[in-house]
Amino acid sequence: MVQVTNFHEVETKDGKTFISLELTGGLEIIQSQNTGKMYATVRKCRIPSTFDANIAKTMVGTQLDGDV
């Protein structure tokens, strides 16, 4: 399960703007390759969307099936 946690207005090199949604995955417990100690983390990514800022604002908090 992933959740939309934020949105960002991005400007391309040619001056166009679009909205990207920030997705955050669930809590994971990972073992450090360097120290061997365990720590908690979440994975995040951004995906482009066709939404305007008003619609993107309403999408924050929405949960979707899938993994990051």
Secondary structure, DSSP 8 states (H G I E B T S, - for coil): -EEEEEEEEEE-TTS-EEEEEEEE---EEEE-TTT--EEEE--EEEEEES--HHHHHHHTT-EESS--
